[in-house]
Amino acid sequence: MNSRQKIVIIIMDILILAELTLSMYLGSRDPEYKAAIFVRTYLPMLIITVVAARILFKRFRTREPDEETSAIH
């Protein structure tokens, strides 16, 4: 894992904690529908964050040299 990928993971972790905090806050404002509000707000944000982080993680990976070309050099 290179430094760019580590930064993506750190930012993803921070965003997930912020999303969790926001969802719990919004749910606490209406205790009767706390669970419904939490699920409706947290899950979509979580899915978007994880998918975006996965795309960036793959984009920032270092290219491995081909075994055939590395054996020649």
Backbone as ProteinMPNN parsed JSONL, in Angstrom:
{"seq_chain_A": "MNSRQKIVIIIMDILILAELTLSMYLGSRDPEYKAAIFVRTYLPMLIITVVAARILFKRFRTREPDEETSAIH", "coords_chain_A": {"N_chain_A": [[0.86, -1.169, 0.0], [0.679, 2.128, -0.949], [1.541, 5.606, -0.189], [-0.497, 7.335, -1.079], [-2.722, 5.665, -1.15], [-2.938, 5.084, 1.554], [-3.68, 7.592, 2.526], [-6.201, 7.829, 1.341], [-7.575, 5.812, 2.745], [-7.443, 6.817, 5.37], [-8.909, 9.228, 5.104], [-11.367, 8.147, 4.327], [-12.054, 6.749, 6.67], [-12.375, 8.892, 8.48], [-14.502, 10.26, 7.248], [-16.524, 8.304, 7.449], [-16.871, 8.173, 10.231], [-17.788, 10.794, 10.68], [-20.158, 10.738, 9.201], [-21.566, 8.802, 10.635], [-21.826, 10.13, 13.089], [-23.381, 12.371, 12.305], [-25.712, 11.075, 11.404], [-26.607, 9.843, 13.759], [-27.088, 12.115, 15.294], [-29.151, 13.374, 13.809], [-31.087, 11.401, 14.058], [-31.542, 11.462, 16.806], [-32.985, 13.742, 17.172], [-35.621, 13.194, 16.665], [-36.975, 11.02, 18.477], [-38.941, 9.02, 18.178], [-38.814, 8.05, 15.57], [-36.207, 7.27, 15.35], [-34.565, 5.025, 14.543], [-35.36, 4.616, 11.877], [-34.712, 7.067, 10.669], [-31.978, 7.067, 11.094], [-31.12, 4.837, 9.543], [-31.998, 5.62, 6.978], [-30.397, 7.854, 6.521], [-27.715, 7.159, 7.13], [-26.922, 4.74, 5.745], [-27.027, 5.283, 2.831], [-25.048, 7.332, 2.65], [-22.827, 5.967, 3.649], [-22.494, 3.872, 1.767], [-21.894, 5.324, -0.584], [-19.503, 6.56, 0.223], [-17.789, 4.342, 0.714], [-17.724, 3.095, -1.814], [-16.632, 5.166, -3.395], [-14.146, 5.436, -2.13], [-13.055, 2.935, -2.648], [-12.807, 3.023, -5.447], [-10.951, 5.137, -5.715], [-8.837, 4.009, -4.286], [-8.098, 1.868, -5.913], [-7.366, 3.301, -8.18], [-5.108, 4.676, -7.344], [-3.181, 2.745, -6.958], [0.073, 1.316, -7.216], [1.765, 0.522, -10.171], [2.6, -2.738, -10.992], [5.559, -4.096, -12.238], [5.74, -6.023, -15.234], [6.347, -9.525, -15.101], [7.808, -10.73, -17.114], [9.153, -8.598, -18.416], [10.629, -7.544, -16.31], [12.377, -9.584, -15.776], [14.065, -9.529, -17.922], [15.45, -7.125, -17.693]], "CA_chain_A": [[0.0, 0.0, 0.0], [1.504, 3.332, -1.019], [1.098, 6.717, 0.67], [-1.79, 7.851, -1.55], [-3.756, 4.74, -0.701], [-3.091, 5.28, 3.003], [-4.444, 8.833, 2.705], [-7.594, 7.507, 0.99], [-8.138, 5.043, 3.856], [-7.61, 7.727, 6.516], [-10.024, 10.132, 4.808], [-12.583, 7.343, 4.364], [-12.38, 6.505, 8.076], [-12.87, 10.143, 9.061], [-15.834, 10.509, 6.687], [-17.482, 7.349, 8.017], [-17.172, 8.617, 11.597], [-18.612, 12.005, 10.579], [-21.488, 10.313, 8.75], [-22.197, 8.135, 11.77], [-22.186, 11.168, 14.056], [-24.497, 13.142, 11.758], [-26.915, 10.229, 11.391], [-27.084, 9.688, 15.138], [-27.637, 13.406, 15.714], [-30.446, 13.568, 13.166], [-32.017, 10.451, 14.666], [-31.87, 11.842, 18.181], [-33.92, 14.874, 17.164], [-36.968, 12.64, 16.639], [-36.776, 9.689, 19.074], [-39.932, 8.043, 17.732], [-38.368, 7.493, 14.293], [-34.746, 7.288, 15.42], [-33.956, 3.967, 13.729], [-35.658, 4.852, 10.463], [-33.92, 8.221, 10.23], [-30.581, 6.637, 11.075], [-30.88, 3.966, 8.387], [-32.187, 6.392, 5.74], [-29.311, 8.801, 6.301], [-26.373, 6.578, 7.236], [-26.593, 3.746, 4.724], [-26.641, 5.856, 1.532], [-23.755, 8.017, 2.763], [-21.8, 4.943, 3.832], [-22.278, 3.185, 0.496], [-21.202, 6.249, -1.484], [-18.143, 6.744, 0.722], [-17.005, 3.123, 0.519], [-17.532, 2.898, -3.254], [-15.677, 6.186, -3.856], [-12.825, 5.097, -1.596], [-12.565, 1.758, -3.385], [-12.386, 3.489, -6.777], [-9.705, 5.886, -5.55], [-7.805, 3.073, -3.834], [-7.63, 1.149, -7.105], [-6.739, 4.256, -9.091], [-3.819, 5.1, -6.806], [-2.238, 1.646, -6.746], [1.286, 1.382, -8.029], [1.803, -0.493, -11.214], [3.599, -3.776, -10.816], [6.184, -4.402, -13.528], [5.478, -7.368, -15.741], [7.402, -10.468, -14.73], [8.647, -10.98, -18.285], [10.036, -7.47, -18.676], [11.554, -7.357, -15.209], [13.401, -10.629, -15.856], [14.999, -9.132, -18.972], [16.269, -6.008, -17.208]], "C_chain_A": [[0.905, 1.231, 0.0], [0.882, 4.467, -0.203], [-0.24, 7.296, 0.216], [-2.936, 6.954, -1.09], [-3.987, 4.86, 0.8], [-3.906, 6.538, 3.294], [-5.914, 8.591, 2.393], [-8.263, 6.763, 2.144], [-8.389, 5.942, 5.067], [-8.797, 8.657, 6.302], [-11.351, 9.371, 4.847], [-13.007, 7.082, 5.813], [-12.97, 7.743, 8.748], [-14.277, 10.451, 8.553], [-16.881, 9.568, 7.272], [-17.844, 7.731, 9.45], [-18.053, 9.867, 11.593], [-20.034, 11.65, 10.148], [-22.256, 9.63, 9.877], [-22.674, 9.15, 12.806], [-23.391, 11.968, 13.583], [-25.786, 12.325, 11.79], [-27.482, 10.028, 12.79], [-27.688, 10.994, 15.659], [-29.023, 13.626, 15.11], [-31.496, 12.62, 13.739], [-32.43, 10.844, 16.067], [-32.848, 13.012, 18.251], [-35.37, 14.416, 17.151], [-36.91, 11.197, 17.154], [-37.755, 8.619, 18.581], [-39.486, 7.33, 16.456], [-36.847, 7.419, 14.207], [-34.105, 6.254, 14.487], [-34.174, 4.206, 12.241], [-34.826, 6.003, 9.906], [-32.455, 7.837, 10.124], [-30.277, 5.816, 9.82], [-31.001, 4.742, 7.081], [-31.056, 7.368, 5.481], [-27.945, 8.132, 6.26], [-26.026, 5.644, 6.076], [-26.257, 4.35, 3.354], [-25.288, 6.579, 1.581], [-22.616, 7.016, 2.879], [-21.472, 4.25, 2.514], [-21.514, 4.065, -0.481], [-19.746, 6.418, -1.065], [-17.274, 5.524, 0.445], [-16.737, 2.88, -0.963], [-16.509, 3.9, -3.794], [-14.267, 5.869, -3.36], [-12.236, 3.892, -2.324], [-12.067, 2.148, -4.773], [-11.06, 4.225, -6.673], [-8.554, 4.981, -5.13], [-7.227, 2.31, -5.026], [-6.903, 2.081, -8.07], [-5.33, 4.623, -8.633], [-2.837, 3.951, -6.578], [-1.046, 1.79, -7.692], [1.267, 0.234, -9.019], [2.929, -1.473, -10.935], [4.239, -4.042, -12.176], [5.878, -5.842, -13.94], [6.643, -8.276, -15.398], [8.349, -10.715, -15.897], [9.618, -9.835, -18.518], [11.019, -7.238, -17.538], [12.665, -8.409, -15.22], [14.458, -10.279, -16.901], [15.962, -8.068, -18.462], [16.932, -6.404, -15.967]], "O_chain_A": [[1.789, 1.359, 0.847], [-0.179, 4.299, 0.399], [-1.041, 7.708, 1.055], [-3.993, 7.441, -0.69], [-5.123, 4.747, 1.261], [-4.731, 6.546, 4.208], [-6.786, 9.093, 3.102], [-9.408, 7.06, 2.483], [-9.43, 5.837, 5.715], [-9.603, 8.855, 7.211], [-12.349, 9.892, 5.345], [-14.189, 7.184, 6.141], [-13.945, 7.65, 9.494], [-15.145, 10.853, 9.327], [-18.002, 9.988, 7.56], [-19.006, 7.622, 9.841], [-18.963, 9.985, 12.414], [-21.001, 12.203, 10.672], [-23.454, 9.858, 10.048], [-23.782, 9.043, 13.332], [-24.317, 12.22, 14.355], [-26.838, 12.841, 12.168], [-28.698, 10.043, 12.98], [-28.684, 10.976, 16.382], [-29.956, 14.017, 15.811], [-32.659, 12.994, 13.887], [-33.562, 10.582, 16.473], [-33.47, 13.239, 19.289], [-36.258, 15.156, 17.574], [-36.807, 10.259, 16.363], [-37.42, 7.434, 18.572], [-39.752, 6.141, 16.283], [-36.274, 7.497, 13.121], [-33.196, 6.587, 13.726], [-33.261, 4.014, 11.438], [-34.3, 5.916, 8.797], [-31.769, 8.23, 9.18], [-29.295, 6.073, 9.124], [-30.195, 4.547, 6.171], [-30.776, 7.683, 4.325], [-27.103, 8.499, 5.441], [-24.947, 5.753, 5.494], [-25.257, 3.945, 2.761], [-24.48, 6.452, 0.662], [-21.559, 7.198, 2.274], [-20.301, 4.063, 2.184], [-20.583, 3.598, -1.138], [-18.853, 6.418, -1.913], [-16.139, 5.663, -0.012], [-15.626, 2.496, -1.33], [-15.621, 3.529, -4.563], [-13.3, 6.023, -4.106], [-11.033, 3.852, -2.583], [-11.03, 1.662, -5.223], [-10.144, 3.97, -7.454], [-7.421, 5.168, -5.573], [-6.013, 2.13, -5.129], [-5.927, 1.681, -8.705], [-4.453, 4.856, -9.464], [-1.751, 4.18, -6.045], [-1.158, 2.311, -8.802], [0.809, -0.87, -8.723], [4.066, -1.079, -10.675], [3.528, -4.197, -13.169], [5.774, -6.742, -13.107], [7.795, -7.844, -15.404], [9.552, -10.891, -15.699], [10.793, -10.074, -18.793], [12.135, -6.778, -17.777], [13.767, -8.155, -14.732], [15.614, -10.686, -16.779], [17.154, -8.107, -18.767], [17.673, -5.614, -15.384]]}, "name": "protein", "num_of_chains": 1, "seq": "MNSRQKIVIIIMDILILAELTLSMYLGSRDPEYKAAIFVRTYLPMLIITVVAARILFKRFRTREPDEETSAIH"}
